[in-house]
Amino acid sequence: MYTLKILGFLIYLLVNISAVVSVSGSKSYVCPTHCTCTNEEIVCQEKDTMSYIPDIRSSSVTEVVIENQRDLLEINETSLQYLLRLEKLTIVNCKVKKITPRAFYGNRNLHFIDLQNNDIDRLSWEPFDGLNISQLILNGNNVPCTCESKWLQLMIEHNKVSDSLKCTLPSGSGSEMFLKDADITELDEQCDLPVLKVEPQKITINETESVTMRCEVVGNVIPTPYLEWDLDHIKSDYSVSDDGSVQKLTFNNATGSDNGLIECSASNVVGKVTKGVELTINSAPRILELREPYAYFHHCFFFNFTGTPLPSIKWYLNGVLLDIPWTTDPDFNENDDHLYLAMIKPDSTHEFTGCLYIQIPTHYNNGNYTLVLKNLLGSVNATVYGRFSENPDPVNPPPPPNANKTAVTILAPGPTKDVTVYVAVVVSVMITMFVVAAMIICGVRYFRRKRRRPTSAINGYASHPLNTVSLTMSANGDVLAKRTAVPVDRLQMVENPNYFKKMHQQDSKRTPVIRHMKRETIHFIRELGEGAFGRVYLGRCDNLTESDETTLVAVKTLKDSSIGDARRDFEREAELLTNLQHNNIVTFYGVCIEGDPLLMVFEYMENGDLNNYLRSRGPDAQYLSKIVTTDAVLHSAKLLFIAVQIASGMVYLASQHFVHRDMATRNCLVGDKLVVKIGDFGMSRDIYSTDYYRVGGQTMLPVRWMPPESVLYRKFTIESDVWSFGVVLWEIFEYGKQPWYELSNHEVIEYIKNGTLLDCPAACYEHREIYTIMLGCWHRQPTKRLPIREIRDTLKKACEDCPGYVNLFST
Ligand code: AMP
């Protein structure tokens, strides 16, 4: 306990000291010596102070200026690799001679490049391939008036290179002329861009059929081009035959996923030309995914399908056809008057994602939702149960919604007999009003509750009496927090609506029973730590498993169980925990509710919480941990192994539609052999209270882990958990550092609002793909964030490919 307090104090000191050290404003990377830096810009003008471009690792820098460096000779693929957001590069009055073909490979936003007054005498188009160049300045170099500079001549024609650029004549006299006026074909005999022909240009086939496409260089082009089909993403079984200037590509067994443009390119020193075959592969519809509804802006049945031509889409509720308007309009605004709305949008050339939105549903909308897709090659259907709320009064159900308020028409399938079902819009409004009134009455009582969980609810639970309270609380959390007299040491958190939801349907069918344990079977050994809601002990439990007489367990105690609804909350959490069963979720054994204190019994994870574990095995371990471990600093394979396990736990939580809302390393536990499990479902700890931001009264938000939509609108979704996972990944590769440790909570909020992202951790420099995953988690648009399953798979592969992976299992 004291150790933890001292550690907490040290961390506090460290955070504050580092805040003082970052005097250079808000930048969070190391500014190279002899340069001046801001968050966005690095300027190095001090004469002859560098012989290579300094290794700058920042995702916020957009401009680099380097001047007057006579020892700077080359720009290569490592020079700027960590400046993922670089837009403008100025390297002038230096001696740069060589720019390698992949020099700007990591700088996809680079558009302005000023390389005046260097020693460049050969420059290929390759480093600039794929960049959307607005200005390339090369004056004051030695570009030759030969075929190699023909591409620059073409750039001058497109106003991307200045027409004052001069080239050196090959005569050896050193004489110059304007490149725009040089007749390169005369000087260099033949020098042209390849001319390319693909055949057929358009073709439609059915899945499993074969097709052959030709790509051919027309005429006798010199320099001879290199021909290539882009086959990177092709899933069909294919073969390529090459006879010099013609390449034939044959799909032997076409699959629908190769629908779209199949490209062929020809390149020579003058440049690259690409042409494509528009290939349409007709395929029967396939439903790749249909999820139970989750609340984002509205409740959404998310679905994902393929099929060409675009299948017709029909939805049935309990076998009755729903007449739903649907759209593919990308600017579609779901804030419409309809109860149901379906939207689909192309995900790729062959995949579509969509949502069946339901606005303010009630228990009348509960039922089996069937999606039916049909096109000329076939049809397919899938059903999922939508459960929005309980019938508020199952014994005396309220009368059906007002028959005069027509909102949607449901048609019976087959020979149509129209049945009109009226939606309870008015009833919903009344319920909401009732709820607001109930909230005022319940507010005081609510805040007497002992246990609070982080952050607010999102819209969509309004029709559930309990959820309604959480919804209203979230919207007004600050105000209520002020109104309520809560002991200062209590965390004021708003309910996580997951606690009200039944778990995934399959699991609720199983409905595991909470195991009740006798107090005399639990023996306390020592204290492990203190959570916000009670102490945690290492204990021994008799006859817990069939194989062992005694099992080591972690026992969480609930202090003051007599206060408010603590007991009910306790039982509810026990029910939730009983339902969550996965290898990467800490095992919940059961409860003891005889007498006080109430106890929850968990699997014992001998290495404690992950944050502490990382800190005590990181490069600063000696300053942070009193317990000196003999373990070496965790290497990349181990860090990745940790990350994969958390991602696996999150894939499971997402499959259960459980939004965690507080994913952070402090909420994960480490067991033997580096087993990592998600171990805390929404409670912060005293020791980590600096990780939470107190908004309004006592509401605590883990802002450093939260995406903009959660910070600004208190929206928590599977996608906001993905953002938090990106931060968890950052914590792992920073060995438990606090995200944005150099900033105050208030500054962090500003950064998040402005879209500033955490920098690439040093331990990821060798694994840039890991930082790419982080960036994929931190997309501002939640729907564009990487799906957690994909993250897990990518991390798993990276882990398996990592040197040191094989040794993990002897850990
Ligand atoms: P919590 O109440 O979950 O915040 O936990 C407080 C402290 O108890 C943490 O610092 C953990 O290190 C420790 N702890 C919690 N659960 C376990 C467990 N299952 N096994 C081992 N230590 C635990």
Residues whose N, C-alpha, C, O or C-beta is under 5 A from the ligand:
A	BS01	AMP	L528 G529 E530 G531 A532 G534 V536 A554 F602 E603 Y604 M605 G608 D609 D680 M683 S684 R685
